[in-house]
Amino acid sequence: MTDPLSASLFEMRLQDIYRKHPWIKYEISMQDFVNLFPVRYKNGKPLKPEQPASVALDRDLFLEVLVAFKQSFN
């Protein structure tokens, strides 16, 4: 079962992460950054985002994305 409220919360947290790291705007737009982490479901449960292959994100930034996901969906 999809949870639009949690998905929206995750998207807002991704936008906050984007704003927190001003260097990202030179690499990718905010909408494209959010689109790097689509919420996918398997058996009704959201799947943890994967490190995108198309954009090189440092480890700490990706960890922030994972924390935002966990906070949004747990």
PQR file of N, CA, C, O and H, with PARSE charges and radii, in Angstrom:
ATOM      1  N   MET A   1       0.846  -1.185   0.000 -0.4000 1.5000
ATOM      2  CA  MET A   1       0.000   0.000   0.000 -0.0000 2.0000
ATOM      3  C   MET A   1       0.885   1.240   0.000  0.5500 1.7000
ATOM      4  O   MET A   1       1.790   1.370   0.824 -0.5500 1.4000
ATOM      5  N   THR A   2       0.615   2.139  -0.925 -0.4000 1.5000
ATOM      6  CA  THR A   2       1.411   3.366  -0.986 -0.0000 2.0000
ATOM      7  C   THR A   2       0.915   4.346   0.068  0.5500 1.7000
ATOM      8  O   THR A   2      -0.261   4.360   0.431 -0.5500 1.4000
ATOM      9  H   THR A   2      -0.120   2.033  -1.594  0.4000 1.0000
ATOM     10  N   ASP A   3       1.833   5.152   0.542 -0.4000 1.5000
ATOM     11  CA  ASP A   3       1.522   6.143   1.572 -0.0000 2.0000
ATOM     12  C   ASP A   3       1.906   7.520   1.044  0.5500 1.7000
ATOM     13  O   ASP A   3       3.057   7.936   1.176 -0.5500 1.4000
ATOM     14  H   ASP A   3       2.789   5.141   0.248  0.4000 1.0000
ATOM     15  N   PRO A   4       0.936   8.240   0.440 -0.5600 1.5000
ATOM     16  CA  PRO A   4       1.269   9.529  -0.171  0.2800 2.0000
ATOM     17  C   PRO A   4       1.780  10.561   0.840  0.5500 1.7000
ATOM     18  O   PRO A   4       2.590  11.415   0.482 -0.5500 1.4000
ATOM     19  N   LEU A   5       1.329  10.497   2.079 -0.4000 1.5000
ATOM     20  CA  LEU A   5       1.798  11.448   3.089 -0.0000 2.0000
ATOM     21  C   LEU A   5       3.284  11.233   3.377  0.5500 1.7000
ATOM     22  O   LEU A   5       4.053  12.193   3.424 -0.5500 1.4000
ATOM     23  H   LEU A   5       0.671   9.803   2.370  0.4000 1.0000
ATOM     24  N   SER A   6       3.684   9.988   3.568 -0.4000 1.5000
ATOM     25  CA  SER A   6       5.102   9.680   3.813 -0.0000 2.0000
ATOM     26  C   SER A   6       5.953  10.020   2.597  0.5500 1.7000
ATOM     27  O   SER A   6       7.069  10.519   2.739 -0.5500 1.4000
ATOM     28  H   SER A   6       3.059   9.208   3.530  0.4000 1.0000
ATOM     29  N   ALA A   7       5.431   9.754   1.403 -0.4000 1.5000
ATOM     30  CA  ALA A   7       6.170  10.081   0.181 -0.0000 2.0000
ATOM     31  C   ALA A   7       6.377  11.588   0.071  0.5500 1.7000
ATOM     32  O   ALA A   7       7.458  12.039  -0.311 -0.5500 1.4000
ATOM     33  H   ALA A   7       4.524   9.349   1.288  0.4000 1.0000
ATOM     34  N   SER A   8       5.356  12.365   0.400 -0.4000 1.5000
ATOM     35  CA  SER A   8       5.469  13.827   0.375 -0.0000 2.0000
ATOM     36  C   SER A   8       6.473  14.312   1.428  0.5500 1.7000
ATOM     37  O   SER A   8       7.259  15.225   1.176 -0.5500 1.4000
ATOM     38  H   SER A   8       4.478  11.999   0.710  0.4000 1.0000
ATOM     39  N   LEU A   9       6.434  13.697   2.587 -0.4000 1.5000
ATOM     40  CA  LEU A   9       7.370  14.047   3.656 -0.0000 2.0000
ATOM     41  C   LEU A   9       8.803  13.753   3.213  0.5500 1.7000
ATOM     42  O   LEU A   9       9.705  14.554   3.458 -0.5500 1.4000
ATOM     43  H   LEU A   9       5.795  12.956   2.792  0.4000 1.0000
ATOM     44  N   PHE A  10       9.011  12.612   2.566 -0.4000 1.5000
ATOM     45  CA  PHE A  10      10.338  12.254   2.062 -0.0000 2.0000
ATOM     46  C   PHE A  10      10.803  13.280   1.030  0.5500 1.7000
ATOM     47  O   PHE A  10      11.960  13.699   1.046 -0.5500 1.4000
ATOM     48  H   PHE A  10       8.278  11.961   2.368  0.4000 1.0000
ATOM     49  N   GLU A  11       9.907  13.681   0.139 -0.4000 1.5000
ATOM     50  CA  GLU A  11      10.255  14.677  -0.877 -0.0000 2.0000
ATOM     51  C   GLU A  11      10.644  16.013  -0.224  0.5500 1.7000
ATOM     52  O   GLU A  11      11.605  16.654  -0.651 -0.5500 1.4000
ATOM     53  H   GLU A  11       8.967  13.340   0.126  0.4000 1.0000
ATOM     54  N   MET A  12       9.912  16.423   0.789 -0.4000 1.5000
ATOM     55  CA  MET A  12      10.245  17.668   1.501 -0.0000 2.0000
ATOM     56  C   MET A  12      11.615  17.557   2.164  0.5500 1.7000
ATOM     57  O   MET A  12      12.391  18.512   2.149 -0.5500 1.4000
ATOM     58  H   MET A  12       9.132  15.902   1.136  0.4000 1.0000
ATOM     59  N   ARG A  13      11.912  16.405   2.739 -0.4000 1.5000
ATOM     60  CA  ARG A  13      13.221  16.206   3.380 -0.0000 2.0000
ATOM     61  C   ARG A  13      14.336  16.214   2.342  0.5500 1.7000
ATOM     62  O   ARG A  13      15.421  16.729   2.610 -0.5500 1.4000
ATOM     63  H   ARG A  13      11.282  15.628   2.751  0.4000 1.0000
ATOM     64  N   LEU A  14      14.087  15.654   1.164 -0.4000 1.5000
ATOM     65  CA  LEU A  14      15.079  15.713   0.088 -0.0000 2.0000
ATOM     66  C   LEU A  14      15.339  17.155  -0.323  0.5500 1.7000
ATOM     67  O   LEU A  14      16.482  17.531  -0.580 -0.5500 1.4000
ATOM     68  H   LEU A  14      13.205  15.236   0.946  0.4000 1.0000
ATOM     69  N   GLN A  15      14.291  17.959  -0.387 -0.4000 1.5000
ATOM     70  CA  GLN A  15      14.455  19.372  -0.727 -0.0000 2.0000
ATOM     71  C   GLN A  15      15.275  20.091   0.346  0.5500 1.7000
ATOM     72  O   GLN A  15      16.100  20.948   0.026 -0.5500 1.4000
ATOM     73  H   GLN A  15      13.362  17.653  -0.178  0.4000 1.0000
ATOM     74  N   ASP A  16      15.054  19.749   1.601 -0.4000 1.5000
ATOM     75  CA  ASP A  16      15.847  20.339   2.691 -0.0000 2.0000
ATOM     76  C   ASP A  16      17.320  19.955   2.568  0.5500 1.7000
ATOM     77  O   ASP A  16      18.200  20.792   2.776 -0.5500 1.4000
ATOM     78  H   ASP A  16      14.384  19.054   1.861  0.4000 1.0000
ATOM     79  N   ILE A  17      17.589  18.707   2.234 -0.4000 1.5000
ATOM     80  CA  ILE A  17      18.975  18.254   2.042 -0.0000 2.0000
ATOM     81  C   ILE A  17      19.607  19.035   0.891  0.5500 1.7000
ATOM     82  O   ILE A  17      20.755  19.470   0.983 -0.5500 1.4000
ATOM     83  H   ILE A  17      16.875  18.028   2.065  0.4000 1.0000
ATOM     84  N   TYR A  18      18.856  19.207  -0.183 -0.4000 1.5000
ATOM     85  CA  TYR A  18      19.356  19.943  -1.349 -0.0000 2.0000
ATOM     86  C   TYR A  18      19.740  21.375  -0.949  0.5500 1.7000
ATOM     87  O   TYR A  18      20.802  21.868  -1.329 -0.5500 1.4000
ATOM     88  H   TYR A  18      17.923  18.854  -0.258  0.4000 1.0000
ATOM     89  N   ARG A  19      18.881  22.025  -0.192 -0.4000 1.5000
ATOM     90  CA  ARG A  19      19.145  23.409   0.236 -0.0000 2.0000
ATOM     91  C   ARG A  19      20.332  23.498   1.202  0.5500 1.7000
ATOM     92  O   ARG A  19      21.050  24.499   1.226 -0.5500 1.4000
ATOM     93  H   ARG A  19      18.018  21.625   0.116  0.4000 1.0000
ATOM     94  N   LYS A  20      20.525  22.459   1.983 -0.4000 1.5000
ATOM     95  CA  LYS A  20      21.587  22.434   2.996 -0.0000 2.0000
ATOM     96  C   LYS A  20      22.985  22.371   2.364  0.5500 1.7000
ATOM     97  O   LYS A  20      23.970  22.790   2.973 -0.5500 1.4000
ATOM     98  H   LYS A  20      19.943  21.646   1.963  0.4000 1.0000
ATOM     99  N   HIS A  21      23.058  21.846   1.143 -0.4000 1.5000
ATOM    100  CA  HIS A  21      24.333  21.679   0.442 -0.0000 2.0000
ATOM    101  C   HIS A  21      24.326  22.544  -0.821  0.5500 1.7000
ATOM    102  O   HIS A  21      23.936  22.076  -1.891 -0.5500 1.4000
ATOM    103  H   HIS A  21      22.259  21.506   0.648  0.4000 1.0000
ATOM    104  N   PRO A  22      24.756  23.801  -0.700 -0.5600 1.5000
ATOM    105  CA  PRO A  22      24.636  24.730  -1.836  0.2800 2.0000
ATOM    106  C   PRO A  22      25.410  24.305  -3.086  0.5500 1.7000
ATOM    107  O   PRO A  22      25.068  24.734  -4.188 -0.5500 1.4000
ATOM    108  N   TRP A  23      26.432  23.483  -2.942 -0.4000 1.5000
ATOM    109  CA  TRP A  23      27.218  23.068  -4.113 -0.0000 2.0000
ATOM    110  C   TRP A  23      26.417  22.201  -5.076  0.5500 1.7000
ATOM    111  O   TRP A  23      26.750  22.113  -6.258 -0.5500 1.4000
ATOM    112  H   TRP A  23      26.710  23.135  -2.047  0.4000 1.0000
ATOM    113  N   ILE A  24      25.353  21.555  -4.572 -0.4000 1.5000
ATOM    114  CA  ILE A  24      24.580  20.635  -5.421 -0.0000 2.0000
ATOM    115  C   ILE A  24      23.941  21.374  -6.593  0.5500 1.7000
ATOM    116  O   ILE A  24      23.796  20.815  -7.680 -0.5500 1.4000
ATOM    117  H   ILE A  24      25.082  21.627  -3.612  0.4000 1.0000
ATOM    118  N   LYS A  25      23.558  22.633  -6.372 -0.4000 1.5000
ATOM    119  CA  LYS A  25      22.859  23.360  -7.436 -0.0000 2.0000
ATOM    120  C   LYS A  25      23.710  23.513  -8.693  0.5500 1.7000
ATOM    121  O   LYS A  25      23.181  23.748  -9.780 -0.5500 1.4000
ATOM    122  H   LYS A  25      23.676  23.087  -5.489  0.4000 1.0000
ATOM    123  N   TYR A  26      25.036  23.378  -8.546 -0.4000 1.5000
ATOM    124  CA  TYR A  26      25.919  23.447  -9.718 -0.0000 2.0000
ATOM    125  C   TYR A  26      25.952  22.119 -10.472  0.5500 1.7000
ATOM    126  O   TYR A  26      26.400  22.061 -11.617 -0.5500 1.4000
ATOM    127  H   TYR A  26      25.465  23.187  -7.664  0.4000 1.0000
ATOM    128  N   GLU A  27      25.482  21.065  -9.832 -0.4000 1.5000
ATOM    129  CA  GLU A  27      25.496  19.729 -10.432 -0.0000 2.0000
ATOM    130  C   GLU A  27      24.133  19.334 -11.013  0.5500 1.7000
ATOM    131  O   GLU A  27      24.046  18.696 -12.062 -0.5500 1.4000
ATOM    132  H   GLU A  27      25.119  21.112  -8.901  0.4000 1.0000
ATOM    133  N   ILE A  28      23.059  19.736 -10.292 -0.4000 1.5000
ATOM    134  CA  ILE A  28      21.731  19.203 -10.620 -0.0000 2.0000
ATOM    135  C   ILE A  28      20.666  20.131 -10.044  0.5500 1.7000
ATOM    136  O   ILE A  28      20.884  20.778  -9.020 -0.5500 1.4000
ATOM    137  H   ILE A  28      23.129  20.254  -9.439  0.4000 1.0000
ATOM    138  N   SER A  29      19.513  20.192 -10.710 -0.4000 1.5000
ATOM    139  CA  SER A  29      18.415  21.016 -10.189 -0.0000 2.0000
ATOM    140  C   SER A  29      17.751  20.313  -8.998  0.5500 1.7000
ATOM    141  O   SER A  29      17.923  19.110  -8.801 -0.5500 1.4000
ATOM    142  H   SER A  29      19.336  19.667 -11.542  0.4000 1.0000
ATOM    143  N   MET A  30      16.998  21.076  -8.215 -0.4000 1.5000
ATOM    144  CA  MET A  30      16.316  20.488  -7.056 -0.0000 2.0000
ATOM    145  C   MET A  30      15.354  19.385  -7.492  0.5500 1.7000
ATOM    146  O   MET A  30      15.322  18.313  -6.887 -0.5500 1.4000
ATOM    147  H   MET A  30      16.859  22.054  -8.375  0.4000 1.0000
ATOM    148  N   GLN A  31      14.574  19.645  -8.536 -0.4000 1.5000
ATOM    149  CA  GLN A  31      13.601  18.636  -8.977 -0.0000 2.0000
ATOM    150  C   GLN A  31      14.304  17.376  -9.469  0.5500 1.7000
ATOM    151  O   GLN A  31      13.846  16.263  -9.209 -0.5500 1.4000
ATOM    152  H   GLN A  31      14.601  20.516  -9.027  0.4000 1.0000
ATOM    153  N   ASP A  32      15.414  17.551 -10.178 -0.4000 1.5000
ATOM    154  CA  ASP A  32      16.154  16.382 -10.652 -0.0000 2.0000
ATOM    155  C   ASP A  32      16.765  15.615  -9.477  0.5500 1.7000
ATOM    156  O   ASP A  32      16.848  14.388  -9.513 -0.5500 1.4000
ATOM    157  H   ASP A  32      15.786  18.455 -10.389  0.4000 1.0000
ATOM    158  N   PHE A  33      17.194  16.339  -8.433 -0.4000 1.5000
ATOM    159  CA  PHE A  33      17.727  15.687  -7.237 -0.0000 2.0000
ATOM    160  C   PHE A  33      16.635  14.837  -6.576  0.5500 1.7000
ATOM    161  O   PHE A  33      16.866  13.680  -6.224 -0.5500 1.4000
ATOM    162  H   PHE A  33      17.127  17.337  -8.403  0.4000 1.0000
ATOM    163  N   VAL A  34      15.458  15.420  -6.414 -0.4000 1.5000
ATOM    164  CA  VAL A  34      14.336  14.686  -5.813 -0.0000 2.0000
ATOM    165  C   VAL A  34      13.990  13.465  -6.671  0.5500 1.7000
ATOM    166  O   VAL A  34      13.699  12.391  -6.145 -0.5500 1.4000
ATOM    167  H   VAL A  34      15.271  16.360  -6.699  0.4000 1.0000
ATOM    168  N   ASN A  35      14.027  13.640  -7.991 -0.4000 1.5000
ATOM    169  CA  ASN A  35      13.685  12.544  -8.903 -0.0000 2.0000
ATOM    170  C   ASN A  35      14.708  11.411  -8.892  0.5500 1.7000
ATOM    171  O   ASN A  35      14.420  10.311  -9.363 -0.5500 1.4000
ATOM    172  H   ASN A  35      14.264  14.513  -8.418  0.4000 1.0000
ATOM    173  N   LEU A  36      15.909  11.674  -8.354 -0.4000 1.5000
ATOM    174  CA  LEU A  36      16.919  10.609  -8.242 -0.0000 2.0000
ATOM    175  C   LEU A  36      16.482   9.509  -7.277  0.5500 1.7000
ATOM    176  O   LEU A  36      16.979   8.385  -7.335 -0.5500 1.4000
ATOM    177  H   LEU A  36      16.143  12.568  -7.971  0.4000 1.0000
ATOM    178  N   PHE A  37      15.550   9.848  -6.392 -0.4000 1.5000
ATOM    179  CA  PHE A  37      15.148   8.921  -5.331 -0.0000 2.0000
ATOM    180  C   PHE A  37      13.646   8.647  -5.366  0.5500 1.7000
ATOM    181  O   PHE A  37      12.922   9.012  -4.440 -0.5500 1.4000
ATOM    182  H   PHE A  37      15.146  10.761  -6.345  0.4000 1.0000
ATOM    183  N   PRO A  38      13.180   8.002  -6.441 -0.5600 1.5000
ATOM    184  CA  PRO A  38      11.749   7.677  -6.500  0.2800 2.0000
ATOM    185  C   PRO A  38      11.401   6.647  -5.430  0.5500 1.7000
ATOM    186  O   PRO A  38      12.207   5.774  -5.106 -0.5500 1.4000
ATOM    187  N   VAL A  39      10.219   6.758  -4.901 -0.4000 1.5000
ATOM    188  CA  VAL A  39       9.777   5.784  -3.895 -0.0000 2.0000
ATOM    189  C   VAL A  39       9.180   4.597  -4.637  0.5500 1.7000
ATOM    190  O   VAL A  39       8.188   4.720  -5.356 -0.5500 1.4000
ATOM    191  H   VAL A  39       9.564   7.467  -5.164  0.4000 1.0000
ATOM    192  N   ARG A  40       9.807   3.456  -4.444 -0.4000 1.5000
ATOM    193  CA  ARG A  40       9.320   2.209  -5.051 -0.0000 2.0000
ATOM    194  C   ARG A  40       8.818   1.307  -3.938  0.5500 1.7000
ATOM    195  O   ARG A  40       9.311   1.344  -2.811 -0.5500 1.4000
ATOM    196  H   ARG A  40      10.612   3.356  -3.860  0.4000 1.0000
ATOM    197  N   TYR A  41       7.829   0.500  -4.280 -0.4000 1.5000
ATOM    198  CA  TYR A  41       7.226  -0.392  -3.286 -0.0000 2.0000
ATOM    199  C   TYR A  41       7.361  -1.838  -3.737  0.5500 1.7000
ATOM    200  O   TYR A  41       7.294  -2.144  -4.927 -0.5500 1.4000
ATOM    201  H   TYR A  41       7.428   0.470  -5.195  0.4000 1.0000
ATOM    202  N   LYS A  42       7.551  -2.713  -2.771 -0.4000 1.5000
ATOM    203  CA  LYS A  42       7.536  -4.156  -3.033 -0.0000 2.0000
ATOM    204  C   LYS A  42       6.722  -4.782  -1.923  0.5500 1.7000
ATOM    205  O   LYS A  42       7.006  -4.586  -0.741 -0.5500 1.4000
ATOM    206  H   LYS A  42       7.605  -2.465  -1.804  0.4000 1.0000
ATOM    207  N   ASN A  43       5.710  -5.534  -2.308 -0.4000 1.5000
ATOM    208  CA  ASN A  43       4.800  -6.161  -1.346 -0.0000 2.0000
ATOM    209  C   ASN A  43       4.206  -5.137  -0.375  0.5500 1.7000
ATOM    210  O   ASN A  43       4.005  -5.418   0.806 -0.5500 1.4000
ATOM    211  H   ASN A  43       5.479  -5.693  -3.268  0.4000 1.0000
ATOM    212  N   GLY A  44       3.933  -3.945  -0.905 -0.4000 1.5000
ATOM    213  CA  GLY A  44       3.306  -2.900  -0.095 -0.0000 2.0000
ATOM    214  C   GLY A  44       4.244  -2.134   0.816  0.5500 1.7000
ATOM    215  O   GLY A  44       3.800  -1.252   1.552 -0.5500 1.4000
ATOM    216  H   GLY A  44       4.097  -3.716  -1.865  0.4000 1.0000
ATOM    217  N   LYS A  45       5.536  -2.448   0.785 -0.4000 1.5000
ATOM    218  CA  LYS A  45       6.494  -1.748   1.646 -0.0000 2.0000
ATOM    219  C   LYS A  45       7.438  -0.924   0.792  0.5500 1.7000
ATOM    220  O   LYS A  45       7.862  -1.365  -0.276 -0.5500 1.4000
ATOM    221  H   LYS A  45       5.896  -3.164   0.187  0.4000 1.0000
ATOM    222  N   PRO A  46       7.769   0.283   1.262 -0.5600 1.5000
ATOM    223  CA  PRO A  46       8.683   1.126   0.487  0.2800 2.0000
ATOM    224  C   PRO A  46      10.094   0.541   0.505  0.5500 1.7000
ATOM    225  O   PRO A  46      10.574   0.069   1.536 -0.5500 1.4000
ATOM    226  N   LEU A  47      10.744   0.582  -0.654 -0.4000 1.5000
ATOM    227  CA  LEU A  47      12.113   0.085  -0.775 -0.0000 2.0000
ATOM    228  C   LEU A  47      13.099   1.219  -0.528  0.5500 1.7000
ATOM    229  O   LEU A  47      12.907   2.342  -0.996 -0.5500 1.4000
ATOM    230  H   LEU A  47      10.354   0.966  -1.491  0.4000 1.0000
ATOM    231  N   LYS A  48      14.141   0.912   0.203 -0.4000 1.5000
ATOM    232  CA  LYS A  48      15.180   1.891   0.512 -0.0000 2.0000
ATOM    233  C   LYS A  48      15.788   2.426  -0.789  0.5500 1.7000
ATOM    234  O   LYS A  48      16.049   1.650  -1.709 -0.5500 1.4000
ATOM    235  H   LYS A  48      14.298   0.001   0.583  0.4000 1.0000
ATOM    236  N   PRO A  49      16.016   3.741  -0.875 -0.5600 1.5000
ATOM    237  CA  PRO A  49      16.607   4.293  -2.102  0.2800 2.0000
ATOM    238  C   PRO A  49      18.016   3.749  -2.336  0.5500 1.7000
ATOM    239  O   PRO A  49      18.722   3.377  -1.399 -0.5500 1.4000
ATOM    240  N   GLU A  50      18.399   3.715  -3.601 -0.4000 1.5000
ATOM    241  CA  GLU A  50      19.725   3.256  -3.965 -0.0000 2.0000
ATOM    242  C   GLU A  50      20.574   4.451  -4.390  0.5500 1.7000
ATOM    243  O   GLU A  50      20.057   5.483  -4.818 -0.5500 1.4000
ATOM    244  H   GLU A  50      17.825   4.018  -4.362  0.4000 1.0000
ATOM    245  N   GLN A  51      21.881   4.285  -4.261 -0.4000 1.5000
ATOM    246  CA  GLN A  51      22.818   5.315  -4.699 -0.0000 2.0000
ATOM    247  C   GLN A  51      22.636   5.495  -6.205  0.5500 1.7000
ATOM    248  O   GLN A  51      22.783   4.532  -6.957 -0.5500 1.4000
ATOM    249  H   GLN A  51      22.301   3.447  -3.913  0.4000 1.0000
ATOM    250  N   PRO A  52      22.318   6.711  -6.660 -0.5600 1.5000
ATOM    251  CA  PRO A  52      22.103   6.904  -8.101  0.2800 2.0000
ATOM    252  C   PRO A  52      23.408   6.765  -8.881  0.5500 1.7000
ATOM    253  O   PRO A  52      24.460   7.228  -8.440 -0.5500 1.4000
ATOM    254  N   ALA A  53      23.327   6.128 -10.029 -0.4000 1.5000
ATOM    255  CA  ALA A  53      24.514   5.940 -10.865 -0.0000 2.0000
ATOM    256  C   ALA A  53      24.782   7.176 -11.723  0.5500 1.7000
ATOM    257  O   ALA A  53      25.918   7.419 -12.131 -0.5500 1.4000
ATOM    258  H   ALA A  53      22.473   5.752 -10.387  0.4000 1.0000
ATOM    259  N   SER A  54      23.734   7.956 -11.994 -0.4000 1.5000
ATOM    260  CA  SER A  54      23.858   9.073 -12.923 -0.0000 2.0000
ATOM    261  C   SER A  54      24.553  10.303 -12.327  0.5500 1.7000
ATOM    262  O   SER A  54      25.111  11.115 -13.064 -0.5500 1.4000
ATOM    263  H   SER A  54      22.812   7.759 -11.663  0.4000 1.0000
ATOM    264  N   VAL A  55      24.520  10.443 -11.003 -0.4000 1.5000
ATOM    265  CA  VAL A  55      25.128  11.603 -10.343 -0.0000 2.0000
ATOM    266  C   VAL A  55      25.997  11.094  -9.193  0.5500 1.7000
ATOM    267  O   VAL A  55      25.580  10.237  -8.414 -0.5500 1.4000
ATOM    268  H   VAL A  55      24.067   9.783 -10.404  0.4000 1.0000
ATOM    269  N   ALA A  56      27.197  11.631  -9.104 -0.4000 1.5000
ATOM    270  CA  ALA A  56      28.117  11.215  -8.035 -0.0000 2.0000
ATOM    271  C   ALA A  56      27.794  11.985  -6.754  0.5500 1.7000
ATOM    272  O   ALA A  56      28.077  13.178  -6.651 -0.5500 1.4000
ATOM    273  H   ALA A  56      27.536  12.327  -9.737  0.4000 1.0000
ATOM    274  N   LEU A  57      27.209  11.301  -5.794 -0.4000 1.5000
ATOM    275  CA  LEU A  57      26.917  11.905  -4.498 -0.0000 2.0000
ATOM    276  C   LEU A  57      27.896  11.346  -3.481  0.5500 1.7000
ATOM    277  O   LEU A  57      28.186  10.150  -3.476 -0.5500 1.4000
ATOM    278  H   LEU A  57      26.980  10.331  -5.878  0.4000 1.0000
ATOM    279  N   ASP A  58      28.405  12.223  -2.617 -0.4000 1.5000
ATOM    280  CA  ASP A  58      29.336  11.700  -1.619 -0.0000 2.0000
ATOM    281  C   ASP A  58      28.587  10.859  -0.587  0.5500 1.7000
ATOM    282  O   ASP A  58      27.365  10.937  -0.463 -0.5500 1.4000
ATOM    283  H   ASP A  58      28.169  13.195  -2.621  0.4000 1.0000
ATOM    284  N   ARG A  59      29.339  10.070   0.134 -0.4000 1.5000
ATOM    285  CA  ARG A  59      28.776   9.101   1.075 -0.0000 2.0000
ATOM    286  C   ARG A  59      27.906   9.772   2.130  0.5500 1.7000
ATOM    287  O   ARG A  59      26.820   9.284   2.444 -0.5500 1.4000
ATOM    288  H   ARG A  59      30.332  10.006   0.033  0.4000 1.0000
ATOM    289  N   ASP A  60      28.382  10.897   2.683 -0.4000 1.5000
ATOM    290  CA  ASP A  60      27.633  11.581   3.744 -0.0000 2.0000
ATOM    291  C   ASP A  60      26.292  12.103   3.243  0.5500 1.7000
ATOM    292  O   ASP A  60      25.287  12.028   3.950 -0.5500 1.4000
ATOM    293  H   ASP A  60      29.264  11.293   2.428  0.4000 1.0000
ATOM    294  N   LEU A  61      26.281  12.625   2.037 -0.4000 1.5000
ATOM    295  CA  LEU A  61      25.039  13.138   1.467 -0.0000 2.0000
ATOM    296  C   LEU A  61      24.049  11.994   1.252  0.5500 1.7000
ATOM    297  O   LEU A  61      22.864  12.133   1.552 -0.5500 1.4000
ATOM    298  H   LEU A  61      27.098  12.686   1.463  0.4000 1.0000
ATOM    299  N   PHE A  62      24.529  10.878   0.740 -0.4000 1.5000
ATOM    300  CA  PHE A  62      23.641   9.740   0.533 -0.0000 2.0000
ATOM    301  C   PHE A  62      23.125   9.203   1.868  0.5500 1.7000
ATOM    302  O   PHE A  62      21.976   8.773   1.958 -0.5500 1.4000
ATOM    303  H   PHE A  62      25.492  10.765   0.497  0.4000 1.0000
ATOM    304  N   LEU A  63      23.959   9.224   2.894 -0.4000 1.5000
ATOM    305  CA  LEU A  63      23.497   8.799   4.227 -0.0000 2.0000
ATOM    306  C   LEU A  63      22.372   9.706   4.723  0.5500 1.7000
ATOM    307  O   LEU A  63      21.429   9.235   5.360 -0.5500 1.4000
ATOM    308  H   LEU A  63      24.893   9.573   2.820  0.4000 1.0000
ATOM    309  N   GLU A  64      22.467  10.994   4.436 -0.4000 1.5000
ATOM    310  CA  GLU A  64      21.381  11.915   4.819 -0.0000 2.0000
ATOM    311  C   GLU A  64      20.085  11.524   4.116  0.5500 1.7000
ATOM    312  O   GLU A  64      19.008  11.586   4.710 -0.5500 1.4000
ATOM    313  H   GLU A  64      23.232  11.376   3.919  0.4000 1.0000
ATOM    314  N   VAL A  65      20.189  11.123   2.855 -0.4000 1.5000
ATOM    315  CA  VAL A  65      19.005  10.692   2.099 -0.0000 2.0000
ATOM    316  C   VAL A  65      18.404   9.443   2.756  0.5500 1.7000
ATOM    317  O   VAL A  65      17.186   9.341   2.905 -0.5500 1.4000
ATOM    318  H   VAL A  65      21.063  11.072   2.373  0.4000 1.0000
ATOM    319  N   LEU A  66      19.260   8.499   3.147 -0.4000 1.5000
ATOM    320  CA  LEU A  66      18.760   7.283   3.790 -0.0000 2.0000
ATOM    321  C   LEU A  66      18.093   7.583   5.131  0.5500 1.7000
ATOM    322  O   LEU A  66      17.072   6.982   5.468 -0.5500 1.4000
ATOM    323  H   LEU A  66      20.250   8.582   3.026  0.4000 1.0000
ATOM    324  N   VAL A  67      18.666   8.506   5.890 -0.4000 1.5000
ATOM    325  CA  VAL A  67      18.064   8.904   7.177 -0.0000 2.0000
ATOM    326  C   VAL A  67      16.705   9.560   6.929  0.5500 1.7000
ATOM    327  O   VAL A  67      15.735   9.284   7.634 -0.5500 1.4000
ATOM    328  H   VAL A  67      19.495   8.993   5.617  0.4000 1.0000
ATOM    329  N   ALA A  68      16.649  10.428   5.924 -0.4000 1.5000
ATOM    330  CA  ALA A  68      15.378  11.093   5.590 -0.0000 2.0000
ATOM    331  C   ALA A  68      14.323  10.061   5.188  0.5500 1.7000
ATOM    332  O   ALA A  68      13.153  10.190   5.546 -0.5500 1.4000
ATOM    333  H   ALA A  68      17.438  10.652   5.352  0.4000 1.0000
ATOM    334  N   PHE A  69      14.743   9.040   4.444 -0.4000 1.5000
ATOM    335  CA  PHE A  69      13.813   7.989   4.038 -0.0000 2.0000
ATOM    336  C   PHE A  69      13.291   7.251   5.267  0.5500 1.7000
ATOM    337  O   PHE A  69      12.087   7.043   5.417 -0.5500 1.4000
ATOM    338  H   PHE A  69      15.694   8.935   4.153  0.4000 1.0000
ATOM    339  N   LYS A  70      14.214   6.861   6.142 -0.4000 1.5000
ATOM    340  CA  LYS A  70      13.826   6.114   7.342 -0.0000 2.0000
ATOM    341  C   LYS A  70      12.892   6.941   8.227  0.5500 1.7000
ATOM    342  O   LYS A  70      11.917   6.412   8.761 -0.5500 1.4000
ATOM    343  H   LYS A  70      15.192   7.031   6.020  0.4000 1.0000
ATOM    344  N   GLN A  71      13.181   8.229   8.383 -0.4000 1.5000
ATOM    345  CA  GLN A  71      12.331   9.093   9.199 -0.0000 2.0000
ATOM    346  C   GLN A  71      10.947   9.264   8.576  0.5500 1.7000
ATOM    347  O   GLN A  71       9.948   9.386   9.285 -0.5500 1.4000
ATOM    348  H   GLN A  71      13.973   8.659   7.949  0.4000 1.0000
ATOM    349  N   SER A  72      10.899   9.270   7.254 -0.4000 1.5000
ATOM    350  CA  SER A  72       9.625   9.485   6.558 -0.0000 2.0000
ATOM    351  C   SER A  72       8.722   8.257   6.553  0.5500 1.7000
ATOM    352  O   SER A  72       7.498   8.381   6.597 -0.5500 1.4000
ATOM    353  H   SER A  72      11.710   9.171   6.678  0.4000 1.0000
ATOM    354  N   PHE A  73       9.329   7.072   6.501 -0.4000 1.5000
ATOM    355  CA  PHE A  73       8.535   5.858   6.320 -0.0000 2.0000
ATOM    356  C   PHE A  73       8.481   4.954   7.545  0.5500 1.7000
ATOM    357  O   PHE A  73       7.895   3.874   7.467 -0.5500 1.4000
ATOM    358  H   PHE A  73      10.323   6.972   6.465  0.4000 1.0000
ATOM    359  N   ASN A  74       9.063   5.345   8.661 -0.4000 1.5000
ATOM    360  CA  ASN A  74       8.975   4.499   9.861 -0.0000 2.0000
ATOM    361  C   ASN A  74       8.130   5.126  10.942  0.5500 1.7000
ATOM    362  O   ASN A  74       7.960   4.539  12.011 -0.5500 1.4000
ATOM    363  H   ASN A  74       9.539   6.222   8.724  0.4000 1.0000
TER
END
